[in-house]
Amino acid sequence: MALRGARNGRALFERESELTAVDEALGELTGTHGDGTGPPPGPRGGLLAFAGRAGIGKTTLLAEVRRRAAARGCTVLSGRGGDQEQRVAFHVARQLLQPQFAGLAAADLRASLGSWYDIVGPALGLCAPTDGPPPDQQGLRDGLDWVLTHLTVLRAPMVLVLDDAHWADPESLGWLAAFAPRAEQLPLLVVVAYRPDELPDHADAFRRLPGRAGGRPLDLEPLSAAAVARLARVTLGTAPDDAFCRECWAVTAGNPFETVELLAKVRDRGVTPTESAAHLLRDLAAAVKGSGLVARLERLGTSTVRLAWACAVLGTEIPPALAAAVAGLGHEEAADAVDALRGARVLTGVETLEFVHPLIATAVYRAVPAGFRVALHGQAAWCVTDAGLGPSAAARHLLETHPEGDTWTVGRLRAAAEETLRAGAPDAARSYLARALREPPPAEDRAAVLYELGRASLLTEPATTVNHLRAALDEPVSDPGLRQNIVYRLSQVLAHSDRLAEATDTLAREIRATGDARVRLRMVAEQFMWDAFRADEPDHPARSRRLARLADRLQGRDLTERYIIGLRTWDAVQRGEPARVALRHAERALAGGLRWAEPDRGFEVPVLVALAFMYADRPGRTEELFAAGIADYERRGWRGGHLSFAYTLLGYLRYRRGRLVEAEELAGAGLRLAERVGSGTPAHWYAVGTLVEVLLARGRVDEAARTAADHSFGAPFPAAVVFPDAQTVYGQLLLAQGLHQLAADELGAAGRRLEPRGIRNPAWCPWRLHLARAESRDDPERAAATALEAVARARQFGAPSAIGQALRVAAEVTPGPDRVRRLAEAVGHLERSPAAYELACALVALGAELRRTGRPGAAAEALHRGLDTAAQCGADALAGTARAELAAAGLRPRRLRTAQSDALTGRERAAARLLAAGRTEPEVARELRTDEPTVVRLLSAVYRKLGTDPTGLTLVPLP
């Protein structure tokens, strides 16, 4: 058993396998073997975890890890969880990362953190929080990931060492546990040590290690009797006999900390290490921990005990002056007490004090009489405040005090909650505010505290938030602004919890009660918004008329007016009013600005306005608005539900444009983000519905069905209106699986739900078209009538893509000579739209019908174009259908032109400029010296690439 020397001079026995693992990991990290010779394939990081009970030697082992890492030239980040600091948000993250930025000027710090400055800076204590809304927890974790990754790349190789991980604050530990598996892709070795029985559930990643650790942490075992004997002989400098050494091992059970402390007592007491003195060891061992340690401490004097108690209350990294203030000792008296505690191996350190071992800190803390401990925490809160350490430093002590109705305590806790909430730690903020309520606050402040508590719970516990905000409304609220904010937040959280009826009822009561015209208008706007998403709205036509009358007389002077105009835009889209009407209102709403991350506003209306352009065949404009909105989210650090919606809807937008590969990637990203928010939320329904629809378009029916089953995508469907409409997509899936009757039942139910609400636009929800296909097998006449009704509604809306899709389905379900005519008309409309996938569907259907009616030449042209377009879209099954039709006609597919590019060719650009200048298609053909069908195809490519229809071409800058 080799003896290894740690930097602190303490020997490491029987840790050969652990140190071998460390050397191997460091060798892989630094690109050298353990002996410094020969480079392996390349540097690689990873995760090592050491688990063991208290006193088993984890801290000593990690000290050796740090020494060996530094000797190999590694940058070492070091942190340690503290029993008393578990509720201090980002305590460990600050230990690890803050020193790396120490001393930087504000400008240099901002340059180092870049766009993450306002997101991670407050969490790491590097800057004050901004006045805007705080980042969500996922956004903050992403920011911390970026900071650590960036540091690792700049200062590689890097070793991150975390001791006592079981005591790390939840914010830091949750982040590190999620990040640690990624270390293998970086020049970063993460080394953690913890007590396995105390590791919280959210750090389970440390129990299941990737890579070299073989899927589990390395468990530290007690020392053997032989190791204890060698340690005794090294420590005592004499020759203890075997009986004495065996008794040392027996009374300590091989626990390294207890063994070292016991041998120190033997040496200090001058005990002769022989069998005759072995009976003294049990009493000496008792003095190392528990009541024995307390009794030994008490013998050092009252002042020393008070200082030790004060240090136990303060936790780790204790300034001596602060400990003296908490203990109520003068400078000289405190200095003497510190010297005594150092001599007794209780404390160590000079500029900052630490307990020699966490076991000692725990024993001292538990020895403080309960009432006196509470008083010390109260004193500590005042002292850290006087020392300028901020409200959060005081708040963790105030959590341990008894409620006394103290307004100062309430004020400190509220200030700490605001600070931690803005830094991105809502759980910590919630604990401070809950304690403030128990103080309790003055009656006039109780509503405000409940409101703040609701804000802190908004993103993580919506049901709890509802309770807090309703309780706040039940309190007497003298500040009208506060009451309004409570109502806005309550309606918002009710709506996001799929309780839309309660949200609108809450607003309705306040609308009747308020006398301020502008406040009433804002509440009306909020009510209109949530009603727009209600699947069970009792009187949609009346609401639609009220909205139209109100929006038409507003000028868009402020955000509230623009929100109402934006809702009028969306109502026009759903009802199927002419697309030009919807677009006119959309431009009015955008004229004064409509940001997605507006403080104290929902993101719904800006998103709806952006989507109006997509449904009206101007998805290029929608993409511009989405790009600006997503950038706004990311600047704010909103990377949870908000970003999930954005990515999902961007995926839906790409699906509508026929870019199915991109659509699948974005919908998948949106689903992964939505899963962080929670199953069954609107974000989750949006993401699953979009992904299922994209997979169906690509022809992967089995995968779509598995996705739906894995995510419980089916009845009961959400009360909120989501898009794509979940029930319609589910019916579409059943139809793709050949379950026609079940599909017809679901699609018919979707229609009965949407029709009374005035949602008539097949561009928004084509339930009628899918229903017609489901009915066509058993009732062709009914299917034809259903499809032709959809065609009429699509013509009323006027978007070429909607008309083309409806005509294609009408042709599919209507046998007879009109089929070719309808398909040709569908192709004509779709050629004037940006909907590439729908164009491919119509071309393949037209080609197939032409082949069956004996027109092989025309069929070949349509099928070749359909095959090219389907391949460019990523519609694999549709491309296979086109190939099969070409083979049935005795034709070979041409060489596919599958390169996807938004860059216009010279001829496409020329045609677009002429059309934008007012020329007709025949005139464009004459000027380009070509035929009209060629011009139609050139312009069709322009519409797909630029994301617009002919009417919007003049508004798009031509490259």
BELBELUR-V534173 format. One line per field, one symbol per residue. ss: DSSP state (H for helix, E for strand, L for the rest). psi: psi as a letter, one per 40 degrees, with the letter a starting at -180 (. if undefined). burial: I if it has 9 or more other C-alpha atoms within 8 Angstrom, else O. A space follows every 10 residues. Layout:
# BELBELUR-V534173
ss->???
psi->???
burial->???
This chain:
# BELBELUR-V534173
ss->LLLEELLLLL EELLLHHHHH HHHHHHHHHH LLLLLLLLLL LLLLLEEEEE ELLLLLLHHH HHHHHHHHHH HLLLEEEEEE LLHHHLLLLL HHHHHHHHHH HLLLLHHHHH HHHHHHHHHH LLLLLLLLLL LLLLLLHHHH HHHHHHHHHH HHHHLLLEEE EEELHHHLLH HHHHHHHHHH HHHHHLLEEE EEEELHHHLL HHHHHHHLLL HHHLLLLEEL LLLLHHHHHH HHHHHHLLLL LHHHHHHHHH HHLLLHHHHH HHHHHHHHHL LLLLHHHHHH HHHHHHLLLH HHHHHHHHLL LHHHHHHHHH HHHHLLLEEH HHHHHHHLLL HHHHHHHHHH HHHLLLEELL LEEEELLHHH HHHHHHHLLH HHHHHHHHHH HHHHHHLLLL HHHHHHHHLL LLLLLLHHHH HHHHHHHHHH HHHLLHHHHH HHHHHHHHLL LLHHHHHHHH HHHHHHHLLL LHHHHHHHHH HHHHLLLLLH HHHHHHHHHH HHHHHHLLLH HHHHHHHHHH HHHLLLHHHH HHHHHHHHHH HHLELLLLLH HHHHHHHHHH HHHLLLLLHH HHHHHHHHHH HHHHHLLLHH HHHHHHHHHH LLLLLLLLLL LLLHHHHHHH HHHHHLLLHH HHHHHHHHHH HHHHHHLLLL HHHHHHHHHH HHHHHHHLLH HHHHHHHHHH HHHHHHHLLL LHHHHHHHHH HHHHHHHLLL HHHHHHHHHH LLLLLLLLLE LLLLLHHHHH HHHHHHLLLH HHHHHHHHHH HHHHHLLLLL LLLLLLHHHH HHHHHLLLLH HHHHHHHHHH HHHHHHHLLH HHHHHHHHHH HHHLLLLHHH HHHHHHHHHH LLLLLHHHHH HHHHHHHHHH HHLLLHHHHH HHHHHHHHHH HHHLLHHHHH HHHHHHHHLL LLLLLLLLLL LLLLLHHHHH HHHHHHLLLL HHHHHHHHLL LHHHHHHHHH HHHHHHLLLH HHHHHLLLL
psi->hihhhideeh ihiffddddd ddddddddde fiideeihha diihaahhhh iiiheeeddd dddddddddd deeihhhhih ihdeedehhf ddddddddde ehehiddddd ddebeededd dddefeiiii eaiiiidddd dddddddddd ddddfiiihh hhifdeeiid dddddddddd eeddeifhhh hiiihdeehi defedeegii bdefeiihhh iiiidddddd dddddeeagi iddddddddd eefehddddd ddddddddef hhgiddedee ddddddedib ddddddddee iddddddddd ddddbighhd ddddddefii dddddddddd dddefdiiic diiiididdd ddddddehhd dddddddddd ddddddefei ddddddddde iihefhdddd dddddddddd ddefgddddd dddddddedi iideeddddd ddddddeded gddddddddd dddeihhdhd dddddddddd dddddeefgd dddddddddd dddiehdddd dddddddddd ddehefhdgd dddddddddd ddeiefdidd dddddddddd ddddefiidd ddddddddde dehgidfhhf iieddddddd dddddeffdd dddddddddd dddddefgfb dddddddddd ddddddeegd dddddddddd dddddddiie iddddddddd dddddddeeg dddddddddd efgaiiiidi hihihddddd ddddddeegd dddddddddd ddddddeege heddhfdddd ddddedddgd dddddddddd dddddddehd dddddddddd ddehiaeedd dddddddddd efiegddddd dddddddddd ddefgddddd dddddddddd dddegddddd ddddddddef iiiihigehh iehiiddddd ddddddeeii dddddddefa iddddddddd dddddefiid dedeehhh.
burial->OOOOIIOOOO IIIIOIOOOO OIIIIIIIII IIIIOOOOOI OOIIIIIIII IIOOIIIIOI IIIIIIIOII OOOIIIIIII IIOIIIIIII IIIIIIIIOO OOOOOOOOII OOIOOIIIII IIIIIOOOIO OOIIIIIIII IOIIIOIIIO IIIOOIIIII IIIIIIIIII IIIIIOIOII IOIIOIIIII IIIIIIOOIO OIIIIIIIII IOIOIOIIOI OIIOIOIIIO IIIOOIOOOI IOIIIIIIIO IIOIIIIIIO IIIIIIIOOO OOIIIOIIOO IOOIIIIIII IIIIIIIIOI OOIIIIIIII IIIIIIOIII OIIIIIIOIO OOIIOIIIOI IIOOOIIIOO OIIIIIOOII IIIIIOOIOO OOIIIIIIII IIIIIOOOII IIIIIIIIOI IOOOOIOOII OIIIIIIIII IIIIIIOIII OIIIIIIOII IOOOOIIIII IIIIIIIIOO OIOIIIOIII IIIOOOIOOO OIIIOIIIII IIIIIIIIII IIIIOIIIOI IOOIOOOOII IIIIIIIIII IIIIIOIOOI OOIIOOIIOI IOOIOIOOII IIIIIIIIII IIIIIIIIIO IIIOIIOIII OIOIIIIOOO OIIOIIIIII IIIIIIIIII IIIOIIOOII OIIIIIIIII IIIIIIIIII IIIIIIIIII OIIIIIIIII IIIIIOIOOO IIIIIIIIII IIIIIIIIII IOOIIOIIOO OOIIOOOIII IIOIIIIIII IIIIIIOOII OIIIOIIIOI IOIIIOIIII IIIIIIIIII IIIIIIOOOI OIIIOIIIOI IOIIIIIIII IIIIIIIIII IIIIOOOIII OIIIIIIIII IIIIIIIIII IIIIIIIIII IOOOIIOIII IIIIIIIIII IIIIIIIIIO IIIOIIIOIO OOIOOOOOOO OOOIOOOIIO IIIIIIOOIO IOOIIIOOOI IIOIIIIIII IIIIIIIIIO OIIOOOOOO
